[in-house]
Amino acid sequence: MPVFAANPTRRAASAADPGLDRAVKQAVLIGLIVVLALPTARGYSAWLGWMPLWLLGMPLTAWWTLHRFRLPQRSAAVAIHPVRRRPRAQARRRFQPAAPHRLSRAA
C-alpha cells in the first residue's frame, strides 16, 4: 500500500532560491494581467508566435521546473580545484590492408 504523506526533509532540501522564485512569480503575475487586460496579448504575433505561450506558458513552466527540479549545488572543493586529466597522446588509426574487391559479373 503506497503512502502519500509529504516528506518534510525532502521538501526542505528542494527549496528554491527565494529571489529567483519571487522573480518568476512576478513574471507569471505580470503575464496573467497583460493577457487578461489586453486583447492584443491573446493573439498571434508574426515575430513571437502565440502570445499567451510567452506571457503565461513559459513563465509557468519555469516556475514548475524551479520547484520540481533542484539546481545542482557546487561544493567548495570542486569550485577551487577542478578535476584535471593528464595529457595523453591522440589515438591513431591502425593500418589495415585493403581487402581485394570482387567485381560482380554482368550476365
Backbone atoms as SQL, in Angstrom:
CREATE TABLE atoms (id INTEGER PRIMARY KEY, chain TEXT, resi INTEGER, resn TEXT, atom TEXT, x REAL, y REAL, z REAL);
INSERT INTO atoms VALUES
  (1, 'A', 1, 'MET', 'N', 0.837, -1.159, 0.000),
  (2, 'A', 1, 'MET', 'CA', 0.000, 0.000, 0.000),
  (3, 'A', 1, 'MET', 'C', 0.896, 1.241, 0.000),
  (4, 'A', 2, 'PRO', 'N', 0.821, 2.110, -1.033),
  (5, 'A', 2, 'PRO', 'CA', 1.674, 3.287, -1.072),
  (6, 'A', 2, 'PRO', 'C', 1.247, 4.337, -0.040),
  (7, 'A', 3, 'VAL', 'N', 2.214, 5.051, 0.452),
  (8, 'A', 3, 'VAL', 'CA', 1.961, 6.110, 1.426),
  (9, 'A', 3, 'VAL', 'C', 2.186, 7.442, 0.725),
  (10, 'A', 4, 'PHE', 'N', 1.168, 8.312, 0.756),
  (11, 'A', 4, 'PHE', 'CA', 1.249, 9.587, 0.079),
  (12, 'A', 4, 'PHE', 'C', 1.430, 10.732, 1.062),
  (13, 'A', 5, 'ALA', 'N', 2.249, 10.560, 2.039),
  (14, 'A', 5, 'ALA', 'CA', 2.497, 11.608, 3.032),
  (15, 'A', 5, 'ALA', 'C', 3.670, 12.458, 2.565),
  (16, 'A', 6, 'ALA', 'N', 3.602, 13.733, 2.855),
  (17, 'A', 6, 'ALA', 'CA', 4.685, 14.640, 2.485),
  (18, 'A', 6, 'ALA', 'C', 5.894, 14.389, 3.365),
  (19, 'A', 7, 'ASN', 'N', 7.047, 14.380, 2.758),
  (20, 'A', 7, 'ASN', 'CA', 8.280, 14.169, 3.491),
  (21, 'A', 7, 'ASN', 'C', 8.904, 15.541, 3.752),
  (22, 'A', 8, 'PRO', 'N', 8.937, 16.032, 5.001),
  (23, 'A', 8, 'PRO', 'CA', 9.441, 17.387, 5.255),
  (24, 'A', 8, 'PRO', 'C', 10.924, 17.543, 4.953),
  (25, 'A', 9, 'THR', 'N', 11.717, 16.499, 5.099),
  (26, 'A', 9, 'THR', 'CA', 13.142, 16.635, 4.810),
  (27, 'A', 9, 'THR', 'C', 13.374, 16.796, 3.315),
  (28, 'A', 10, 'ARG', 'N', 12.619, 16.103, 2.499),
  (29, 'A', 10, 'ARG', 'CA', 12.763, 16.236, 1.051),
  (30, 'A', 10, 'ARG', 'C', 12.295, 17.606, 0.592),
  (31, 'A', 11, 'ARG', 'N', 11.222, 18.100, 1.196),
  (32, 'A', 11, 'ARG', 'CA', 10.696, 19.404, 0.812),
  (33, 'A', 11, 'ARG', 'C', 11.705, 20.510, 1.154),
  (34, 'A', 12, 'ALA', 'N', 12.364, 20.412, 2.304),
  (35, 'A', 12, 'ALA', 'CA', 13.341, 21.423, 2.699),
  (36, 'A', 12, 'ALA', 'C', 14.578, 21.353, 1.814),
  (37, 'A', 13, 'ALA', 'N', 14.946, 20.153, 1.380),
  (38, 'A', 13, 'ALA', 'CA', 16.135, 20.015, 0.545),
  (39, 'A', 13, 'ALA', 'C', 15.913, 20.560, -0.855),
  (40, 'A', 14, 'SER', 'N', 14.652, 20.568, -1.318),
  (41, 'A', 14, 'SER', 'CA', 14.384, 21.023, -2.676),
  (42, 'A', 14, 'SER', 'C', 13.889, 22.461, -2.711),
  (43, 'A', 15, 'ALA', 'N', 14.114, 23.227, -1.663),
  (44, 'A', 15, 'ALA', 'CA', 13.668, 24.609, -1.632),
  (45, 'A', 15, 'ALA', 'C', 14.420, 25.420, -2.681),
  (46, 'A', 16, 'ALA', 'N', 13.677, 26.242, -3.389),
  (47, 'A', 16, 'ALA', 'CA', 14.261, 27.054, -4.451),
  (48, 'A', 16, 'ALA', 'C', 14.838, 28.342, -3.867),
  (49, 'A', 17, 'ASP', 'N', 15.669, 28.999, -4.653),
  (50, 'A', 17, 'ASP', 'CA', 16.237, 30.281, -4.268),
  (51, 'A', 17, 'ASP', 'C', 15.097, 31.295, -4.137),
  (52, 'A', 18, 'PRO', 'N', 14.963, 31.975, -3.003),
  (53, 'A', 18, 'PRO', 'CA', 13.824, 32.878, -2.808),
  (54, 'A', 18, 'PRO', 'C', 13.792, 34.043, -3.803),
  (55, 'A', 19, 'GLY', 'N', 14.947, 34.573, -4.153),
  (56, 'A', 19, 'GLY', 'CA', 14.973, 35.683, -5.105),
  (57, 'A', 19, 'GLY', 'C', 14.524, 35.258, -6.493),
  (58, 'A', 20, 'LEU', 'N', 14.989, 34.100, -6.940),
  (59, 'A', 20, 'LEU', 'CA', 14.591, 33.580, -8.242),
  (60, 'A', 20, 'LEU', 'C', 13.120, 33.186, -8.238),
  (61, 'A', 21, 'ASP', 'N', 12.658, 32.624, -7.135),
  (62, 'A', 21, 'ASP', 'CA', 11.249, 32.255, -7.016),
  (63, 'A', 21, 'ASP', 'C', 10.361, 33.497, -7.105),
  (64, 'A', 22, 'ARG', 'N', 10.752, 34.559, -6.421),
  (65, 'A', 22, 'ARG', 'CA', 9.979, 35.797, -6.441),
  (66, 'A', 22, 'ARG', 'C', 9.941, 36.390, -7.852),
  (67, 'A', 23, 'ALA', 'N', 11.067, 36.370, -8.559),
  (68, 'A', 23, 'ALA', 'CA', 11.117, 36.932, -9.910),
  (69, 'A', 23, 'ALA', 'C', 10.233, 36.152, -10.883),
  (70, 'A', 24, 'VAL', 'N', 10.235, 34.827, -10.766),
  (71, 'A', 24, 'VAL', 'CA', 9.410, 34.011, -11.662),
  (72, 'A', 24, 'VAL', 'C', 7.931, 34.203, -11.339),
  (73, 'A', 25, 'LYS', 'N', 7.587, 34.307, -10.053),
  (74, 'A', 25, 'LYS', 'CA', 6.192, 34.567, -9.673),
  (75, 'A', 25, 'LYS', 'C', 5.724, 35.908, -10.233),
  (76, 'A', 26, 'GLN', 'N', 6.578, 36.921, -10.154),
  (77, 'A', 26, 'GLN', 'CA', 6.212, 38.231, -10.691),
  (78, 'A', 26, 'GLN', 'C', 6.023, 38.169, -12.198),
  (79, 'A', 27, 'ALA', 'N', 6.859, 37.406, -12.892),
  (80, 'A', 27, 'ALA', 'CA', 6.705, 37.271, -14.340),
  (81, 'A', 27, 'ALA', 'C', 5.386, 36.588, -14.685),
  (82, 'A', 28, 'VAL', 'N', 4.996, 35.585, -13.906),
  (83, 'A', 28, 'VAL', 'CA', 3.716, 34.903, -14.139),
  (84, 'A', 28, 'VAL', 'C', 2.560, 35.862, -13.900),
  (85, 'A', 29, 'LEU', 'N', 2.610, 36.610, -12.811),
  (86, 'A', 29, 'LEU', 'CA', 1.521, 37.535, -12.500),
  (87, 'A', 29, 'LEU', 'C', 1.418, 38.658, -13.525),
  (88, 'A', 30, 'ILE', 'N', 2.539, 39.205, -13.947),
  (89, 'A', 30, 'ILE', 'CA', 2.518, 40.267, -14.964),
  (90, 'A', 30, 'ILE', 'C', 1.980, 39.721, -16.285),
  (91, 'A', 31, 'GLY', 'N', 2.401, 38.527, -16.665),
  (92, 'A', 31, 'GLY', 'CA', 1.889, 37.917, -17.891),
  (93, 'A', 31, 'GLY', 'C', 0.398, 37.666, -17.820),
  (94, 'A', 32, 'LEU', 'N', -0.095, 37.208, -16.662),
  (95, 'A', 32, 'LEU', 'CA', -1.530, 36.978, -16.489),
  (96, 'A', 32, 'LEU', 'C', -2.314, 38.276, -16.605),
  (97, 'A', 33, 'ILE', 'N', -1.827, 39.331, -15.979),
  (98, 'A', 33, 'ILE', 'CA', -2.505, 40.629, -16.041),
  (99, 'A', 33, 'ILE', 'C', -2.520, 41.149, -17.473),
  (100, 'A', 34, 'VAL', 'N', -1.408, 41.019, -18.181),
  (101, 'A', 34, 'VAL', 'CA', -1.340, 41.512, -19.566),
  (102, 'A', 34, 'VAL', 'C', -2.285, 40.720, -20.467),
  (103, 'A', 35, 'VAL', 'N', -2.323, 39.407, -20.312),
  (104, 'A', 35, 'VAL', 'CA', -3.212, 38.587, -21.151),
  (105, 'A', 35, 'VAL', 'C', -4.677, 38.907, -20.857),
  (106, 'A', 36, 'LEU', 'N', -5.029, 39.111, -19.605),
  (107, 'A', 36, 'LEU', 'CA', -6.416, 39.417, -19.267),
  (108, 'A', 36, 'LEU', 'C', -6.810, 40.845, -19.640),
  (109, 'A', 37, 'ALA', 'N', -5.885, 41.786, -19.573),
  (110, 'A', 37, 'ALA', 'CA', -6.217, 43.191, -19.787),
  (111, 'A', 37, 'ALA', 'C', -6.152, 43.608, -21.254),
  (112, 'A', 38, 'LEU', 'N', -5.237, 43.052, -22.011),
  (113, 'A', 38, 'LEU', 'CA', -5.065, 43.488, -23.400),
  (114, 'A', 38, 'LEU', 'C', -5.514, 42.403, -24.379),
  (115, 'A', 39, 'PRO', 'N', -6.490, 42.720, -25.210),
  (116, 'A', 39, 'PRO', 'CA', -6.926, 41.721, -26.195),
  (117, 'A', 39, 'PRO', 'C', -5.829, 41.364, -27.204),
  (118, 'A', 40, 'THR', 'N', -4.930, 42.284, -27.472),
  (119, 'A', 40, 'THR', 'CA', -3.846, 42.019, -28.415),
  (120, 'A', 40, 'THR', 'C', -2.903, 40.941, -27.886),
  (121, 'A', 41, 'ALA', 'N', -2.778, 40.843, -26.572),
  (122, 'A', 41, 'ALA', 'CA', -1.870, 39.864, -25.971),
  (123, 'A', 41, 'ALA', 'C', -2.424, 38.446, -26.052),
  (124, 'A', 42, 'ARG', 'N', -3.677, 38.299, -26.463),
  (125, 'A', 42, 'ARG', 'CA', -4.265, 36.967, -26.615),
  (126, 'A', 42, 'ARG', 'C', -4.133, 36.448, -28.037),
  (127, 'A', 43, 'GLY', 'N', -3.513, 37.218, -28.902),
  (128, 'A', 43, 'GLY', 'CA', -3.445, 36.856, -30.311),
  (129, 'A', 43, 'GLY', 'C', -2.116, 36.246, -30.715),
  (130, 'A', 44, 'TYR', 'N', -1.828, 36.418, -31.997),
  (131, 'A', 44, 'TYR', 'CA', -0.640, 35.834, -32.614),
  (132, 'A', 44, 'TYR', 'C', 0.238, 36.959, -33.144),
  (133, 'A', 45, 'SER', 'N', 1.523, 36.861, -32.912),
  (134, 'A', 45, 'SER', 'CA', 2.482, 37.826, -33.430),
  (135, 'A', 45, 'SER', 'C', 3.352, 37.135, -34.461),
  (136, 'A', 46, 'ALA', 'N', 3.652, 37.833, -35.559),
  (137, 'A', 46, 'ALA', 'CA', 4.488, 37.239, -36.599),
  (138, 'A', 46, 'ALA', 'C', 5.912, 37.002, -36.084),
  (139, 'A', 47, 'TRP', 'N', 6.379, 37.814, -35.170),
  (140, 'A', 47, 'TRP', 'CA', 7.740, 37.680, -34.655),
  (141, 'A', 47, 'TRP', 'C', 7.834, 36.692, -33.504),
  (142, 'A', 48, 'LEU', 'N', 6.842, 36.702, -32.616),
  (143, 'A', 48, 'LEU', 'CA', 6.926, 35.888, -31.398),
  (144, 'A', 48, 'LEU', 'C', 6.062, 34.637, -31.423),
  (145, 'A', 49, 'GLY', 'N', 5.044, 34.607, -32.233),
  (146, 'A', 49, 'GLY', 'CA', 4.144, 33.464, -32.241),
  (147, 'A', 49, 'GLY', 'C', 2.944, 33.736, -31.353),
  (148, 'A', 50, 'TRP', 'N', 2.401, 32.692, -30.760),
  (149, 'A', 50, 'TRP', 'CA', 1.211, 32.819, -29.926),
  (150, 'A', 50, 'TRP', 'C', 1.597, 33.494, -28.621),
  (151, 'A', 51, 'MET', 'N', 1.041, 34.664, -28.372),
  (152, 'A', 51, 'MET', 'CA', 1.463, 35.490, -27.239),
  (153, 'A', 51, 'MET', 'C', 1.189, 34.874, -25.855),
  (154, 'A', 52, 'PRO', 'N', 0.040, 34.224, -25.600),
  (155, 'A', 52, 'PRO', 'CA', -0.139, 33.632, -24.259),
  (156, 'A', 52, 'PRO', 'C', 0.898, 32.565, -23.927),
  (157, 'A', 53, 'LEU', 'N', 1.467, 31.939, -24.942),
  (158, 'A', 53, 'LEU', 'CA', 2.529, 30.968, -24.670),
  (159, 'A', 53, 'LEU', 'C', 3.708, 31.652, -23.997),
  (160, 'A', 54, 'TRP', 'N', 4.110, 32.806, -24.524),
  (161, 'A', 54, 'TRP', 'CA', 5.283, 33.501, -23.985),
  (162, 'A', 54, 'TRP', 'C', 4.952, 34.305, -22.735),
  (163, 'A', 55, 'LEU', 'N', 3.721, 34.768, -22.608),
  (164, 'A', 55, 'LEU', 'CA', 3.365, 35.571, -21.443),
  (165, 'A', 55, 'LEU', 'C', 2.940, 34.735, -20.243),
  (166, 'A', 56, 'LEU', 'N', 2.387, 33.543, -20.480),
  (167, 'A', 56, 'LEU', 'CA', 1.933, 32.692, -19.378),
  (168, 'A', 56, 'LEU', 'C', 2.578, 31.312, -19.378),
  (169, 'A', 57, 'GLY', 'N', 2.616, 30.675, -20.529),
  (170, 'A', 57, 'GLY', 'CA', 3.088, 29.291, -20.607),
  (171, 'A', 57, 'GLY', 'C', 4.542, 29.122, -20.201),
  (172, 'A', 58, 'MET', 'N', 5.403, 29.935, -20.747),
  (173, 'A', 58, 'MET', 'CA', 6.837, 29.807, -20.435),
  (174, 'A', 58, 'MET', 'C', 7.163, 30.197, -18.997),
  (175, 'A', 59, 'PRO', 'N', 6.618, 31.308, -18.459),
  (176, 'A', 59, 'PRO', 'CA', 6.891, 31.585, -17.038),
  (177, 'A', 59, 'PRO', 'C', 6.324, 30.513, -16.100),
  (178, 'A', 60, 'LEU', 'N', 5.151, 29.951, -16.426),
  (179, 'A', 60, 'LEU', 'CA', 4.609, 28.878, -15.588),
  (180, 'A', 60, 'LEU', 'C', 5.481, 27.628, -15.658),
  (181, 'A', 61, 'THR', 'N', 6.014, 27.334, -16.830),
  (182, 'A', 61, 'THR', 'CA', 6.917, 26.195, -16.973),
  (183, 'A', 61, 'THR', 'C', 8.204, 26.428, -16.175),
  (184, 'A', 62, 'ALA', 'N', 8.710, 27.653, -16.226),
  (185, 'A', 62, 'ALA', 'CA', 9.912, 27.976, -15.451),
  (186, 'A', 62, 'ALA', 'C', 9.650, 27.857, -13.955),
  (187, 'A', 63, 'TRP', 'N', 8.494, 28.278, -13.520),
  (188, 'A', 63, 'TRP', 'CA', 8.138, 28.192, -12.103),
  (189, 'A', 63, 'TRP', 'C', 8.012, 26.728, -11.681),
  (190, 'A', 64, 'TRP', 'N', 7.379, 25.907, -12.516),
  (191, 'A', 64, 'TRP', 'CA', 7.247, 24.484, -12.211),
  (192, 'A', 64, 'TRP', 'C', 8.615, 23.808, -12.137),
  (193, 'A', 65, 'THR', 'N', 9.481, 24.085, -13.093),
  (194, 'A', 65, 'THR', 'CA', 10.796, 23.446, -13.078),
  (195, 'A', 65, 'THR', 'C', 11.645, 23.940, -11.908),
  (196, 'A', 66, 'LEU', 'N', 11.434, 25.176, -11.497),
  (197, 'A', 66, 'LEU', 'CA', 12.188, 25.701, -10.357),
  (198, 'A', 66, 'LEU', 'C', 11.849, 24.931, -9.082),
  (199, 'A', 67, 'HIS', 'N', 10.606, 24.543, -8.932),
  (200, 'A', 67, 'HIS', 'CA', 10.215, 23.821, -7.723),
  (201, 'A', 67, 'HIS', 'C', 10.312, 22.312, -7.877),
  (202, 'A', 68, 'ARG', 'N', 10.227, 21.809, -9.073),
  (203, 'A', 68, 'ARG', 'CA', 10.234, 20.364, -9.295),
  (204, 'A', 68, 'ARG', 'C', 11.662, 19.818, -9.355),
  (205, 'A', 69, 'PHE', 'N', 12.554, 20.540, -10.012),
  (206, 'A', 69, 'PHE', 'CA', 13.923, 20.069, -10.196),
  (207, 'A', 69, 'PHE', 'C', 14.867, 21.007, -9.468),
  (208, 'A', 70, 'ARG', 'N', 15.673, 20.443, -8.567),
  (209, 'A', 70, 'ARG', 'CA', 16.623, 21.270, -7.822),
  (210, 'A', 70, 'ARG', 'C', 17.789, 21.685, -8.711),
  (211, 'A', 71, 'LEU', 'N', 18.310, 22.859, -8.453),
  (212, 'A', 71, 'LEU', 'CA', 19.533, 23.279, -9.116),
  (213, 'A', 71, 'LEU', 'C', 20.704, 22.554, -8.464),
  (214, 'A', 72, 'PRO', 'N', 21.700, 22.141, -9.230),
  (215, 'A', 72, 'PRO', 'CA', 22.821, 21.418, -8.633),
  (216, 'A', 72, 'PRO', 'C', 23.635, 22.334, -7.727),
  (217, 'A', 73, 'GLN', 'N', 24.053, 21.795, -6.608),
  (218, 'A', 73, 'GLN', 'CA', 24.871, 22.537, -5.657),
  (219, 'A', 73, 'GLN', 'C', 26.333, 22.215, -5.905),
  (220, 'A', 74, 'ARG', 'N', 27.156, 23.223, -6.046),
  (221, 'A', 74, 'ARG', 'CA', 28.589, 23.010, -6.236),
  (222, 'A', 74, 'ARG', 'C', 29.283, 23.071, -4.890),
  (223, 'A', 75, 'SER', 'N', 30.093, 22.091, -4.627),
  (224, 'A', 75, 'SER', 'CA', 30.830, 22.104, -3.376),
  (225, 'A', 75, 'SER', 'C', 32.030, 23.044, -3.508),
  (226, 'A', 76, 'ALA', 'N', 32.548, 23.498, -2.387),
  (227, 'A', 76, 'ALA', 'CA', 33.675, 24.426, -2.399),
  (228, 'A', 76, 'ALA', 'C', 34.929, 23.766, -2.957),
  (229, 'A', 77, 'ALA', 'N', 35.112, 22.469, -2.702),
  (230, 'A', 77, 'ALA', 'CA', 36.303, 21.769, -3.182),
  (231, 'A', 77, 'ALA', 'C', 36.307, 21.663, -4.702),
  (232, 'A', 78, 'VAL', 'N', 35.156, 21.456, -5.300),
  (233, 'A', 78, 'VAL', 'CA', 35.074, 21.345, -6.756),
  (234, 'A', 78, 'VAL', 'C', 35.306, 22.704, -7.391),
  (235, 'A', 79, 'ALA', 'N', 34.787, 23.761, -6.779),
  (236, 'A', 79, 'ALA', 'CA', 34.948, 25.097, -7.347),
  (237, 'A', 79, 'ALA', 'C', 36.404, 25.562, -7.283),
  (238, 'A', 80, 'ILE', 'N', 37.140, 25.180, -6.241),
  (239, 'A', 80, 'ILE', 'CA', 38.517, 25.630, -6.088),
  (240, 'A', 80, 'ILE', 'C', 39.472, 24.775, -6.913),
  (241, 'A', 81, 'HIS', 'N', 39.334, 23.458, -6.830),
  (242, 'A', 81, 'HIS', 'CA', 40.242, 22.546, -7.515),
  (243, 'A', 81, 'HIS', 'C', 39.487, 21.706, -8.535),
  (244, 'A', 82, 'PRO', 'N', 39.403, 22.168, -9.784),
  (245, 'A', 82, 'PRO', 'CA', 38.705, 21.345, -10.769),
  (246, 'A', 82, 'PRO', 'C', 39.511, 20.087, -11.094),
  (247, 'A', 83, 'VAL', 'N', 38.823, 19.048, -11.482),
  (248, 'A', 83, 'VAL', 'CA', 39.471, 17.780, -11.812),
  (249, 'A', 83, 'VAL', 'C', 40.202, 17.951, -13.141),
  (250, 'A', 84, 'ARG', 'N', 41.486, 17.641, -13.131),
  (251, 'A', 84, 'ARG', 'CA', 42.278, 17.758, -14.351),
  (252, 'A', 84, 'ARG', 'C', 42.693, 16.379, -14.819),
  (253, 'A', 85, 'ARG', 'N', 42.599, 16.187, -16.100),
  (254, 'A', 85, 'ARG', 'CA', 43.005, 14.918, -16.665),
  (255, 'A', 85, 'ARG', 'C', 44.432, 15.054, -17.165),
  (256, 'A', 86, 'ARG', 'N', 45.161, 13.984, -17.041),
  (257, 'A', 86, 'ARG', 'CA', 46.541, 14.051, -17.511),
  (258, 'A', 86, 'ARG', 'C', 46.554, 14.019, -19.038),
  (259, 'A', 87, 'PRO', 'N', 47.519, 14.678, -19.633),
  (260, 'A', 87, 'PRO', 'CA', 47.564, 14.708, -21.099),
  (261, 'A', 87, 'PRO', 'C', 47.938, 13.338, -21.653),
  (262, 'A', 88, 'ARG', 'N', 47.285, 12.972, -22.697),
  (263, 'A', 88, 'ARG', 'CA', 47.559, 11.702, -23.355),
  (264, 'A', 88, 'ARG', 'C', 47.775, 11.951, -24.832),
  (265, 'A', 89, 'ALA', 'N', 48.433, 10.997, -25.463),
  (266, 'A', 89, 'ALA', 'CA', 48.643, 11.108, -26.897),
  (267, 'A', 89, 'ALA', 'C', 47.326, 10.854, -27.616),
  (268, 'A', 90, 'GLN', 'N', 47.191, 11.473, -28.751),
  (269, 'A', 90, 'GLN', 'CA', 45.981, 11.280, -29.526),
  (270, 'A', 90, 'GLN', 'C', 45.948, 9.874, -30.110),
  (271, 'A', 91, 'ALA', 'N', 44.794, 9.272, -30.135),
  (272, 'A', 91, 'ALA', 'CA', 44.656, 7.929, -30.680),
  (273, 'A', 91, 'ALA', 'C', 44.950, 7.949, -32.184),
  (274, 'A', 92, 'ARG', 'N', 45.578, 6.892, -32.649),
  (275, 'A', 92, 'ARG', 'CA', 45.907, 6.802, -34.068),
  (276, 'A', 92, 'ARG', 'C', 45.162, 5.641, -34.692),
  (277, 'A', 93, 'ARG', 'N', 44.899, 5.792, -35.963),
  (278, 'A', 93, 'ARG', 'CA', 44.229, 4.718, -36.686),
  (279, 'A', 93, 'ARG', 'C', 45.212, 3.604, -36.973),
  (280, 'A', 94, 'ARG', 'N', 44.700, 2.395, -36.927),
  (281, 'A', 94, 'ARG', 'CA', 45.539, 1.243, -37.246),
  (282, 'A', 94, 'ARG', 'C', 45.505, 1.014, -38.748),
  (283, 'A', 95, 'PHE', 'N', 46.633, 0.617, -39.271),
  (284, 'A', 95, 'PHE', 'CA', 46.706, 0.325, -40.705),
  (285, 'A', 95, 'PHE', 'C', 46.093, -1.038, -40.959),
  (286, 'A', 96, 'GLN', 'N', 45.142, -1.072, -41.865),
  (287, 'A', 96, 'GLN', 'CA', 44.539, -2.340, -42.259),
  (288, 'A', 96, 'GLN', 'C', 44.735, -2.492, -43.769),
  (289, 'A', 97, 'PRO', 'N', 45.276, -3.618, -44.181),
  (290, 'A', 97, 'PRO', 'CA', 45.460, -3.791, -45.621),
  (291, 'A', 97, 'PRO', 'C', 44.105, -3.841, -46.320),
  (292, 'A', 98, 'ALA', 'N', 44.085, -3.270, -47.494),
  (293, 'A', 98, 'ALA', 'CA', 42.838, -3.200, -48.250),
  (294, 'A', 98, 'ALA', 'C', 42.458, -4.612, -48.716),
  (295, 'A', 99, 'ALA', 'N', 41.198, -4.928, -48.524),
  (296, 'A', 99, 'ALA', 'CA', 40.693, -6.226, -48.959),
  (297, 'A', 99, 'ALA', 'C', 40.475, -6.185, -50.482),
  (298, 'A', 100, 'PRO', 'N', 40.783, -7.285, -51.178),
  (299, 'A', 100, 'PRO', 'CA', 40.566, -7.275, -52.631),
  (300, 'A', 100, 'PRO', 'C', 39.085, -7.172, -52.937),
  (301, 'A', 101, 'HIS', 'N', 38.760, -6.303, -53.878),
  (302, 'A', 101, 'HIS', 'CA', 37.366, -6.088, -54.261),
  (303, 'A', 101, 'HIS', 'C', 36.977, -7.083, -55.319),
  (304, 'A', 102, 'ARG', 'N', 35.871, -7.697, -55.144),
  (305, 'A', 102, 'ARG', 'CA', 35.367, -8.630, -56.157),
  (306, 'A', 102, 'ARG', 'C', 34.321, -7.873, -56.973),
  (307, 'A', 103, 'LEU', 'N', 34.555, -7.792, -58.219),
  (308, 'A', 103, 'LEU', 'CA', 33.607, -7.141, -59.101),
  (309, 'A', 103, 'LEU', 'C', 32.558, -8.156, -59.523),
  (310, 'A', 104, 'SER', 'N', 31.330, -7.731, -59.512),
  (311, 'A', 104, 'SER', 'CA', 30.274, -8.648, -59.935),
  (312, 'A', 104, 'SER', 'C', 30.273, -8.718, -61.464),
  (313, 'A', 105, 'ARG', 'N', 30.014, -9.883, -61.963),
  (314, 'A', 105, 'ARG', 'CA', 29.982, -10.080, -63.419),
  (315, 'A', 105, 'ARG', 'C', 28.603, -9.779, -63.943),
  (316, 'A', 106, 'ALA', 'N', 28.591, -9.132, -65.045),
  (317, 'A', 106, 'ALA', 'CA', 27.312, -8.874, -65.705),
  (318, 'A', 106, 'ALA', 'C', 26.871, -10.155, -66.403),
  (319, 'A', 107, 'ALA', 'N', 25.612, -10.348, -66.492),
  (320, 'A', 107, 'ALA', 'CA', 25.086, -11.595, -67.094),
  (321, 'A', 107, 'ALA', 'C', 25.456, -11.636, -68.510);
